[in-house]
Amino acid sequence: YFISTLSMPITATQAWKELTRLRLLGPNGQSPGIFIVDESPFKEEDDEEATASCGYDFIAGRILPTADIYKEGAYRLEMKFSSDYPFKPPEVHFTTPIYHLNVDKDVRLLNNTTTTFMLVFKGLVCIPILQATNDWKPSTILADVVKAIVDIIDHPKIDYAMNPEIHKEYSEKRDEYERKAKQTVREKALPRT
């Protein structure tokens, strides 16, 4: 990622720290984890000294929700960093379809400065931490972004529905909503390992 005032990439040490924090969210012997890093500019065996010239602008991985409806699948998430990062939040979107009232079907990031709760992905979602004008701070770490995304998937927020039809279904026909969500998990979700 890049710092806008200097127009140069952050140091490899800073990038390595972000990636290390994300890897700590992964499954281990004591915890099932909530995120698996799939792609980064670092190789597994690299360290920050070995990759000092690395262009750090993209991380991809799978979130691992724990809600009954979604717990059988994983959902790929991509985080891209602009030249204004960390002063502006990364662009975050799902590449795996997910049937959820807080997730938009379009592949785009929405920025609605009048809404406090806003992150929109492909299967886009709303979370305040990614709002550049509200809750985003340059000190925000990517692990907190991932935690907020998993939280909204596990605990839908009816007041921040991204899809009016799914919102209505969730509110009025919960069984139908859950049936469609589980079907999407079976057909589209990725493996959790």
Secondary structure as the mmCIF struct_conf table of DSSP 4:
data_model
#
loop_
_struct_conf.conf_type_id
_struct_conf.id
_struct_conf.beg_label_comp_id
_struct_conf.beg_label_asym_id
_struct_conf.beg_label_seq_id
_struct_conf.end_label_comp_id
_struct_conf.end_label_asym_id
_struct_conf.end_label_seq_id
STRN STRN1 PHE A 2 ILE A 3
TURN_TY1_P TURN_TY1_P1 SER A 4 SER A 7
STRN STRN2 MET A 8 PRO A 9
HELX_LH_PP_P HELX_LH_PP_P1 ILE A 10 THR A 11
HELX_RH_AL_P HELX_RH_AL_P1 ALA A 12 ARG A 23
TURN_TY1_P TURN_TY1_P2 LEU A 24 LEU A 25
BEND BEND1 GLY A 26 GLY A 26
BEND BEND2 GLY A 29 GLN A 30
BEND BEND3 ILE A 34 ILE A 34
STRN STRN3 PHE A 35 GLU A 39
BEND BEND4 PRO A 41 PHE A 42
TURN_TY1_P TURN_TY1_P3 GLU A 44 GLU A 45
TURN_TY1_P TURN_TY1_P4 GLU A 48 SER A 53
STRN STRN4 PHE A 58 ILE A 63
BEND BEND5 ALA A 67 ALA A 67
TURN_TY1_P TURN_TY1_P5 ASP A 68 GLU A 72
STRN STRN5 ALA A 74 ALA A 74
STRN STRN6 TYR A 75 LYS A 80
TURN_TY1_P TURN_TY1_P6 SER A 83 PHE A 87
BEND BEND6 LYS A 88 LYS A 88
HELX_LH_PP_P HELX_LH_PP_P2 PRO A 89 PRO A 90
STRN STRN7 GLU A 91 PHE A 94
BEND BEND7 THR A 95 THR A 96
TURN_TY1_P TURN_TY1_P7 LEU A 101 ASN A 102
STRN STRN8 VAL A 103 ASP A 104
BEND BEND8 LYS A 105 ARG A 108
TURN_TY1_P TURN_TY1_P8 THR A 113 THR A 114
BEND BEND9 THR A 116 PHE A 117
TURN_TY1_P TURN_TY1_P9 LYS A 122 GLY A 123
STRN STRN9 LEU A 124 VAL A 125
HELX_RH_3T_P HELX_RH_3T_P1 PRO A 128 LEU A 130
TURN_TY1_P TURN_TY1_P10 ALA A 132 ASP A 135
TURN_TY1_P TURN_TY1_P11 PRO A 138 SER A 139
HELX_RH_AL_P HELX_RH_AL_P2 LEU A 142 ASP A 154
BEND BEND10 HIS A 155 HIS A 155
HELX_RH_3T_P HELX_RH_3T_P2 ILE A 158 TYR A 160
BEND BEND11 MET A 162 MET A 162
HELX_RH_AL_P HELX_RH_AL_P3 PRO A 164 GLU A 172
HELX_RH_AL_P HELX_RH_AL_P4 ARG A 174 LYS A 188
HELX_LH_PP_P HELX_LH_PP_P3 ALA A 189 ALA A 189
STRN STRN10 LEU A 190 LEU A 190
HELX_LH_PP_P HELX_LH_PP_P4 PRO A 191 PRO A 191
#
